[in-house]
């Protein structure tokens, strides 16, 4: 299974009540126009998933992903999260302009 399919599967099987936010997320939201509710709502819609990139973790049982989710025609939400056996821990998140993002992903 590729990164995108695996991340989508993990998002679909993780209940909303098992999503936790790290302290770093709250520190960053003070300067970014995002909040917990926006992230939860966007993650709940797995059809909004545009791209997933697997990242290295120290623990073999964890799966860390950088996820790009569509917010609107102009903006995307980038979420970095770690999937464990029971929880999804959101480390950080930010919104980005999709035109700018497309240039970087090329």
C-alpha positions in Angstrom: 0.0 0.0 0.0 1.4 3.4 -0.9 1.7 6.4 1.6 -1.5 8.0 0.4 -3.7 4.9 0.6 -2.2 3.9 4.0 -2.7 7.4 5.5 -6.3 7.5 4.2 -7.0 4.1 5.7 -5.6 5.1 9.1 -7.6 8.3 9.1 -10.8 6.4 8.3 -10.3 3.9 11.1 -9.3 6.4 13.8 -12.3 7.6 15.7 -12.6 11.3 16.3 -12.5 10.7 20.1 -9.0 9.2 19.7 -7.4 12.3 18.2 -5.1 14.1 20.6 -3.3 17.4 20.2 0.3 17.9 21.3 1.4 21.0 23.2 3.4 22.1 20.2 0.1 22.4 18.2 -1.4 24.8 20.8 1.8 26.9 20.8 1.6 27.3 17.1 -2.1 28.0 16.8 -1.5 31.3 18.6 0.1 32.7 15.5 -1.8 30.7 12.8 -5.4 31.1 11.7 -6.4 27.5 12.6 -7.9 25.7 15.6 -8.7 22.3 16.9 -12.2 22.3 15.5 -11.0 23.1 12.0 -8.4 20.3 12.1 -10.9 17.7 13.4 -13.6 18.7 10.8 -11.0 18.5 7.9 -9.5 15.2 9.1 -13.0 13.7 9.3 -13.5 14.3 5.6 -11.0 11.8 4.1 -12.1 12.8 0.6 -10.3 16.1 1.3 -6.9 14.3 1.5 -4.7 15.5 -1.4 -1.3 14.1 -0.6 0.4 12.1 2.2 4.1 11.9 2.9 5.5 9.3 5.3 8.1 10.6 7.7 10.7 9.0 9.9 10.0 8.1 13.5 12.1 6.7 16.3 9.5 4.1 17.3 8.9 1.4 14.8 5.2 0.9 15.9 4.4 4.5 15.1 3.5 5.9 11.7 4.2 9.6 11.1 2.6 11.4 8.2 2.6 14.9 6.7 -0.9 15.3 5.3 -2.2 17.9 2.8 -6.0 18.3 3.0 -8.2 20.6 0.8 -9.8 23.5 2.7 -11.1 25.4 -0.3 -10.1 26.1 -3.9 -7.4 28.3 -2.7 -6.2 26.9 0.7 -4.9 23.6 2.0 -4.4 22.4 5.5 -1.1 20.7 6.2 -1.2 18.4 9.3 1.7 16.5 10.8 0.5 13.6 12.9 1.6 10.3 14.4 -0.6 7.3 14.3 -0.1 4.8 17.2 -2.1 1.6 17.9 -4.9 3.6 19.6 -4.4 7.3 18.9 -3.6 9.9 16.3 -1.5 12.6 17.8 -1.5 15.9 16.0 1.9 17.5 16.3 1.3 20.7 14.3 -0.8 22.1 11.5 -0.9 25.2 9.2 -2.8 26.4 6.2 -1.1 27.2 2.9 -2.0 28.7 -0.4 -2.5 25.8 -2.9 -1.0 27.7 -5.9 2.2 28.2 -4.0 2.1 24.6 -2.7 1.7 23.2 -6.3 5.0 24.9 -7.3 6.8 23.3 -4.4 5.5 19.8 -5.0 6.6 19.8 -8.7 
